[in-house]
Amino acid sequence: MCGRNKLNLNKLFSTWTTAVRVTATGSGTKSAKAGRSRVPKPNPLTKVSKEAPKAASRSRAADSTERTYRHLDRSFRRTHGYLRASIPHNPLPMIKIAAASALALMAFAPHGELKDMNIGDAMPMPDHMMMDVSGKEFNLKQLAAKNGLLVVFTCNTCPFVVGSEGSEGWEGRYPELGVFARQNGVGLALVNSNEAKREMGDGLEDMKTHFTAKKYNHYYLLDKSHAVADAFGARTTPHVYLFDKDMKLVYKGAIDDNVESAQSAGALVRNAITNLAAGKAIDPATTRNIGCSIKRVEHQH
């Protein structure tokens, strides 16, 4: 797990557990005792509408919803600054997204700590063959264009890729990015290294279906046993690596800086491709990759 992504998960899960309890009980307090509904017993001498207790309960739930939202917002501003703009006013979907995000950040290396690539490093395993959704095998060196190659580690299942409530996700930008890269003499290869999810949406047949449904216009390769991802030190979906014509790393990190909306995003990798094609220095050459952990499996020795 990257140092910058280390979180106090116990504290974070405590926050979400509290939020679930608060919302489920309809109370604005964190105490389970205080969270019990206390509807006063009706006076038998007074005729009470059957709707009155329901209305009171709905009012308390609405107040609880607002308090829960503010509580989650404060927590995420402290721990997930990059997610704060996507917090919806309905806390229940947010709790689901939050739980998925925590799991997404639990990246692990089955053989110990993954080694990061540095700018200027040569591409690892350029001759390693991988199966494309076309049914043909390719290696990354074959897919490079005259100015280089953009490699994006991705998948079919991560909310940061496919989107979630309040967030577009990044994959909707892949087709235009592929066109832009080719216009600047750069090839594009998408690589799916989620070995632990081959039977849960990231198998080759799933990739073929996804490729067609999302109108991809580039190579989409299956990285068996996440061999290429391990060699790159790739941790998340997405995780981007841009190589020049000599297959030397010139940019790594994020596609852009806004997973929620392409219109509001800074063109990080596009700027890197533009400068690469023009022979100019790339700045920044390293940005923060954000996404779900690549789902690795333990290798048998």
C-alpha positions in Angstrom: 0.0 0.0 0.0 1.4 3.4 -0.9 2.4 5.6 2.1 0.2 8.4 0.8 -2.8 6.1 0.8 -2.4 4.7 4.3 -5.5 5.4 6.3 -6.7 4.7 9.8 -9.1 2.1 8.5 -10.4 1.2 12.0 -11.4 4.8 12.5 -12.9 5.0 9.0 -15.0 1.8 9.3 -16.1 3.0 12.8 -17.4 6.2 11.1 -19.3 4.2 8.5 -20.7 1.8 11.1 -21.9 4.7 13.1 -23.5 6.2 10.0 -25.3 3.0 9.1 -26.6 2.7 12.7 -27.7 6.3 12.8 -29.5 6.0 9.5 -31.1 2.6 10.3 -32.5 3.8 13.6 -33.7 7.1 12.4 -32.0 8.9 15.2 -29.4 11.6 15.0 -27.4 10.3 18.0 -24.5 7.8 18.0 -25.8 6.0 21.0 -27.8 2.8 20.3 -29.9 3.6 23.3 -30.6 7.1 22.3 -31.3 5.9 18.8 -34.5 3.9 19.8 -37.7 5.4 18.6 -39.6 7.0 21.5 -43.1 7.6 20.3 -45.2 8.6 23.4 -48.1 6.4 24.3 -51.3 7.8 23.0 -53.8 9.1 25.5 -56.8 6.7 25.3 -59.1 9.6 25.8 -57.6 11.5 22.8 -58.2 10.5 19.2 -54.8 10.3 17.5 -54.4 10.1 13.7 -52.7 6.9 12.6 -50.4 9.0 10.4 -49.0 11.1 13.2 -46.4 8.6 14.4 -45.4 7.9 10.8 -45.0 11.6 10.1 -42.9 12.1 13.3 -40.7 9.1 12.3 -40.2 10.5 8.8 -39.2 13.9 10.3 -36.7 12.3 12.6 -35.3 10.3 9.7 -34.9 13.4 7.6 -33.1 15.2 10.4 -30.9 12.1 10.8 -30.1 12.0 7.1 -28.8 15.6 7.2 -26.7 15.0 10.3 -25.3 11.8 8.8 -24.4 13.6 5.6 -22.6 16.3 7.5 -20.8 13.7 9.6 -19.6 11.8 6.5 -18.6 14.9 4.8 -16.3 16.0 7.7 -14.8 12.5 7.8 -14.1 12.3 4.1 -12.6 15.8 4.0 -10.1 14.6 6.6 -9.3 11.3 4.9 -10.5 11.3 1.3 -10.2 14.9 0.1 -10.4 13.8 -3.5 -13.8 12.2 -2.9 -15.5 15.1 -1.1 -17.2 16.5 -4.2 -18.9 13.3 -5.0 -20.7 12.8 -1.7 -24.4 12.7 -2.4 -27.1 14.1 -0.1 -28.5 10.6 0.3 -26.1 8.9 2.7 -27.0 5.3 2.0 -25.4 5.2 -1.5 -22.5 7.1 -0.1 -21.9 4.5 2.6 -21.8 1.8 -0.1 -19.3 3.9 -2.1 -17.3 4.6 1.0 -17.0 0.9 1.8 -15.9 0.1 -1.8 -13.4 2.9 -1.6 -11.8 1.5 1.6 -11.5 -1.9 -0.1 -10.1 -0.2 -3.1 -7.3 1.3 -1.1 -6.3 -2.0 0.4 -3.8 -2.8 -2.3 -1.3 -5.5 -1.5 1.7 -7.2 -3.0 1.5 -10.9 -2.8 5.3 -11.2 -2.9 6.1 -8.3 -0.7 6.3 -4.6 -1.5 5.9 -3.7 -5.1 8.7 -1.8 -6.6 7.8 1.5 -8.1 9.1 2.5 -11.6 11.0 5.8 -11.8 10.9 8.3 -14.7 13.5 7.2 -17.2 13.2 3.5 -16.5 12.9 1.1 -19.4 9.6 -0.7 -20.0 9.5 -4.0 -18.1 8.5 -7.1 -20.0 8.1 -5.5 -23.4 8.1 -8.9 -25.1 5.6 -10.6 -22.8 2.7 -11.9 -24.8 -0.9 -11.2 -23.7 -4.3 -12.2 -25.1 -6.3 -9.3 -26.7 -10.1 -9.3 -26.9 -9.6 -9.8 -30.6 -8.4 -13.3 -29.9 -4.9 -12.5 -31.0 -1.8 -12.2 -28.7 0.3 -9.1 -28.6 3.2 -7.7 -26.5 3.5 -4.1 -25.5 6.4 -3.4 -27.8 4.3 -4.4 -30.8 1.6 -1.9 -29.9 3.8 1.2 -29.6 3.5 3.9 -32.3 6.3 6.2 -33.6 6.3 8.4 -30.4 5.6 5.8 -27.8 3.0 3.9 -25.9 0.4 4.7 -23.3 -0.4 1.7 -21.0 -3.5 1.9 -18.8 -4.1 -0.8 -16.1 -7.9 -1.0 -15.9 -10.8 -3.5 -15.4 -14.6 -4.0 -15.9 -15.6 -3.8 -12.3 -14.0 -0.9 -10.4 -16.3 2.1 -9.6 -13.4 4.5 -10.4 -13.3 3.0 -13.9 -17.0 2.3 -14.6 -18.5 5.0 -12.5 -20.8 5.2 -9.6 -23.6 7.5 -8.3 -22.4 11.0 -8.8 -19.3 10.0 -10.7 -18.7 9.3 -14.4 -15.7 7.1 -13.8 -12.7 7.2 -16.1 -13.5 4.6 -18.8 -15.9 6.9 -20.7 -12.8 8.9 -21.6 -10.8 6.0 -23.0 -12.2 6.1 -26.6 -11.4 9.8 -27.0 -8.0 9.3 -25.3 -7.2 6.6 -27.8 -8.0 8.8 -30.7 -6.0 11.7 -29.2 -3.0 9.4 -28.5 -2.9 8.1 -32.1 -3.2 11.6 -33.5 0.0 12.3 -31.6 1.8 9.2 -32.6 1.3 7.3 -29.4 -0.3 3.8 -29.1 -2.7 2.9 -26.4 -3.0 -0.5 -24.6 -5.5 -1.3 -21.8 -4.4 -4.1 -19.5 -6.7 -6.0 -17.2 -4.6 -7.6 -14.4 -7.5 -8.5 -12.0 -6.6 -12.2 -11.7 -8.7 -12.7 -8.6 -11.8 -11.5 -10.4 -11.6 -13.6 -13.6 -14.9 -15.4 -12.5 -16.5 -12.2 -11.2 -16.6 -9.9 -14.2 -13.0 -9.6 -15.3 -12.5 -12.7 -17.4 -11.7 -12.6 -21.1 -15.3 -13.1 -22.2 -16.4 -10.3 -19.9 -13.6 -8.1 -21.4 -14.9 -8.8 -24.9 -18.5 -7.8 -23.9 -17.2 -4.7 -22.1 -15.1 -3.7 -25.0 -18.1 -3.7 -27.3 -20.5 -2.2 -24.9 -18.2 0.7 -24.1 -17.1 1.2 -27.7 -13.4 0.9 -27.0 -11.2 1.5 -30.0 -7.9 0.2 -28.8 -6.3 -3.0 -27.5 -7.6 -4.6 -24.4 -5.2 -7.2 -23.0 -5.6 -9.9 -20.3 -2.5 -9.9 -18.0 -2.5 -13.5 -16.8 -1.4 -13.8 -13.2 -0.9 -10.0 -13.1 2.7 -10.6 -14.3 2.9 -7.3 -16.2 1.3 -5.3 -13.4 3.8 -6.8 -10.9 6.7 -5.8 -13.2 5.4 -2.3 -13.6 4.5 -2.0 -9.9 1.0 -1.0 -10.9 -1.4 -0.8 -8.0 -4.7 0.6 -9.0 -7.4 0.6 -11.7 -6.7 2.9 -13.4 -2.9 3.3 -13.3 -1.3 5.0 -16.2 2.2 4.7 -17.7 3.4 6.7 -20.7 6.6 5.6 -22.6 8.5 7.4 -25.3 9.7 5.9 -28.6 12.7 4.3 -26.8 10.3 2.6 -24.3 11.5 4.8 -21.5 9.0 6.0 -18.9 8.2 9.7 -19.2 4.9 9.9 -17.2 3.0 7.9 -14.6 0.0 8.3 -12.4 -3.5 9.5 -13.2 -5.5 10.1 -16.5 -6.7 13.4 -15.1 -7.6 15.0 -11.8 -11.4 14.5 -11.7 -13.0 11.1 -11.8 -16.5 12.6 -11.4 -16.6 14.8 -14.5 -14.4 15.0 -17.7 -15.5 18.6 -18.2 -14.0 19.6 -14.9 -10.8 17.6 -15.2 -7.3 18.8 -15.8 -5.8 17.1 -18.8 -2.8 15.4 -17.1 -2.1 12.6 -19.5 -3.2 14.6 -22.5 -0.7 17.3 -21.7 2.0 14.6 -21.2 1.2 13.1 -24.6 1.2 16.6 -26.3 4.6 17.4 -24.8 6.0 14.0 -25.7 5.0 14.4 -29.3 6.5 18.0 -29.4 9.7 16.9 -27.8 9.1 19.0 -24.7 9.7 18.2 -21.0 6.7 16.8 -19.2 5.7 18.5 -16.0 4.4 17.0 -13.9 5.9 13.7 -14.8 4.4 11.9 -11.8 0.9 12.4 -10.5 -1.2 10.5 -7.9 -2.9 7.4 -9.2 -6.3 6.9 -7.6 -8.6 3.8 -8.0 -9.4 0.3 -6.8 -6.6 -2.0 -5.9 -5.6 -4.5 -8.6 -7.0 -7.8 -7.4 -4.0 -10.1 -7.1 -3.8 -13.7 -6.1 -1.1 -15.5 -4.1 1.3 -17.3 -6.3 1.9 -21.0 -5.6 5.5 -21.8 -5.0 
